Amino acid sequence: MIWVDADSCPRIVRDVVVRAARRTGIPAIFVANRPLPGLGGGPVSFELCPKTDGAADDHIVLKAKPGDLVVTRDVPLAARLVESGVIAVNDRGTVYTSENIRERLSVRDLIVGLANDGIMTERSREYGNKELKAFADGFDRELRRLAKEPK
């Protein structure tokens, strides 16, 4: 199963996941706290969460199981998933693992702290074809690997 933290997921990334789900038949569930058009039909579904802080994240953590793949750019959510044995990949193709998640959390916390102190305001780099290709490659690699694992 594919889970997508859809609140901040770029539309172009959502499109890649939808095409993969329809191509492979692997269910993809998009989770957000606001309606997102065009997410439904076949193996693609959408689950609307309350508009409370962290509701979508909590929903994904509760439902995702080892053997599932989660797409998220939320590093704290990825850390929770990795801790429970679920594979997480961000929208740039980086796979979060038990080996790299602590460093990713530290960097994220540093950047958030600098932004909160007004020292650093830019929080995200541009998203273009290079980033999309990196995501598609990483996502596809993890999807193939998970499909080969015994159930």
Secondary structure per residue as TSV (DSSP state, phi and psi in degrees):
chain	resnum	aa	ss	phi	psi
A	1	M	-	360.0	144.5
A	2	I	E	-110.4	129.7
A	3	W	E	-114.3	139.8
A	4	V	E	-126.8	122.7
A	5	D	E	-76.0	90.0
A	6	A	T	-84.6	-9.4
A	7	D	T	-56.7	-43.4
A	8	S	S	-117.3	12.5
A	9	C	-	-77.8	125.6
A	10	P	-	-58.6	142.4
A	11	R	H	-54.9	-40.0
A	12	I	H	-63.1	-33.2
A	13	V	H	-72.1	-42.2
A	14	R	H	-56.8	-40.7
A	15	D	H	-62.0	-40.0
A	16	V	H	-62.6	-43.6
A	17	V	H	-65.6	-42.5
A	18	V	H	-60.4	-46.9
A	19	R	H	-61.3	-41.2
A	20	A	H	-64.6	-42.9
A	21	A	H	-62.6	-43.6
A	22	R	H	-69.4	-34.2
A	23	R	H	-70.5	-41.0
A	24	T	H	-96.9	-19.7
A	25	G	-	80.7	3.3
A	26	I	-	-75.9	125.5
A	27	P	-	-60.8	136.7
A	28	A	E	-121.2	124.4
A	29	I	E	-116.4	119.6
A	30	F	E	-95.5	130.0
A	31	V	E	-121.8	128.2
A	32	A	E	-155.1	167.0
A	33	N	S	-103.6	17.1
A	34	R	S	-146.3	149.0
A	35	P	-	-62.9	140.0
A	36	L	-	-125.7	123.2
A	37	P	T	-71.6	154.6
A	38	G	T	79.0	14.8
A	39	L	-	-115.0	89.6
A	40	G	-	176.8	162.5
A	41	G	B	96.7	137.5
A	42	G	T	62.9	-134.2
A	43	P	T	-83.5	7.1
A	44	V	E	-106.4	127.8
A	45	S	E	-137.0	169.4
A	46	F	E	-132.6	135.4
A	47	E	E	-121.9	122.0
A	48	L	E	-91.5	128.6
A	49	C	-	-107.0	162.5
A	50	P	-	-60.5	157.1
A	51	K	S	-84.7	37.8
A	52	T	S	-97.9	153.9
A	53	D	T	-59.4	123.4
A	54	G	T	81.8	4.2
A	55	A	H	-62.8	-44.2
A	56	A	H	-65.7	-42.6
A	57	D	H	-59.8	-48.0
A	58	D	H	-60.4	-39.8
A	59	H	H	-62.4	-45.5
A	60	I	H	-64.6	-44.7
A	61	V	H	-61.0	-39.9
A	62	L	H	-66.7	-38.6
A	63	K	H	-93.4	-33.7
A	64	A	-	-70.8	139.8
A	65	K	-	-124.7	158.1
A	66	P	T	-52.4	136.1
A	67	G	T	101.0	-13.1
A	68	D	-	-91.0	163.3
A	69	L	E	-124.1	129.4
A	70	V	E	-115.8	133.2
A	71	V	E	-102.5	118.2
A	72	T	-	-154.4	147.6
A	73	R	S	-102.7	3.1
A	74	D	-	-86.6	105.0
A	75	V	H	-64.8	-43.9
A	76	P	H	-59.8	-38.0
A	77	L	H	-63.7	-45.1
A	78	A	H	-58.0	-39.4
A	79	A	H	-62.8	-42.7
A	80	R	H	-62.8	-39.9
A	81	L	H	-68.2	-46.8
A	82	V	H	-58.8	-40.9
A	83	E	H	-59.7	-31.4
A	84	S	T	-97.0	11.1
A	85	G	T	84.8	16.9
A	86	V	-	-100.9	137.5
A	87	I	E	-76.7	133.5
A	88	A	E	-128.1	140.4
A	89	V	E	-132.6	141.1
A	90	N	-	-91.0	179.2
A	91	D	T	-75.6	5.1
A	92	R	T	-117.2	8.9
A	93	G	S	90.2	1.5
A	94	T	-	-75.9	126.4
A	95	V	E	-91.5	125.4
A	96	Y	E	-82.7	131.7
A	97	T	-	-132.7	170.5
A	98	S	T	-65.2	-22.1
A	99	E	T	-79.1	-28.8
A	100	N	T	-114.5	-8.5
A	101	I	H	-68.9	-35.7
A	102	R	H	-64.2	-43.2
A	103	E	H	-62.7	-43.5
A	104	R	H	-60.8	-41.4
A	105	L	H	-64.4	-42.2
A	106	S	H	-61.7	-45.6
A	107	V	H	-63.8	-43.7
A	108	R	H	-60.9	-45.3
A	109	D	H	-64.0	-38.7
A	110	L	H	-62.6	-47.3
A	111	I	H	-64.1	-43.0
A	112	V	H	-62.3	-42.8
A	113	G	H	-61.8	-43.9
A	114	L	H	-63.7	-41.0
A	115	A	H	-64.9	-42.3
A	116	N	H	-63.7	-30.3
A	117	D	T	-86.0	0.3
A	118	G	T	76.8	10.6
A	119	I	S	-82.9	-35.0
A	120	M	-	-134.4	122.8
A	121	T	-	-106.8	-27.2
A	122	E	-	-75.6	124.2
A	123	R	-	-112.7	-15.3
A	124	S	-	-146.3	136.2
A	125	R	-	-77.3	166.1
A	126	E	-	-59.0	148.0
A	127	Y	-	-114.9	113.9
A	128	G	-	-133.4	-160.3
A	129	N	H	-61.5	-37.3
A	130	K	H	-63.1	-45.5
A	131	E	H	-67.2	-39.6
A	132	L	H	-63.6	-43.0
A	133	K	H	-63.2	-42.4
A	134	A	H	-61.2	-41.5
A	135	F	H	-62.8	-51.5
A	136	A	H	-57.4	-41.8
A	137	D	H	-65.3	-49.1
A	138	G	H	-65.0	-42.6
A	139	F	H	-62.9	-48.0
A	140	D	H	-62.0	-41.9
A	141	R	H	-61.0	-45.9
A	142	E	H	-68.6	-37.3
A	143	L	H	-63.3	-44.3
A	144	R	H	-64.1	-42.2
A	145	R	H	-63.9	-43.7
A	146	L	H	-67.0	-35.4
A	147	A	H	-65.5	-27.2
A	148	K	H	-82.2	-21.0
A	149	E	S	-68.5	139.7
A	150	P	-	-65.5	142.9
A	151	K	-	-85.9	360.0
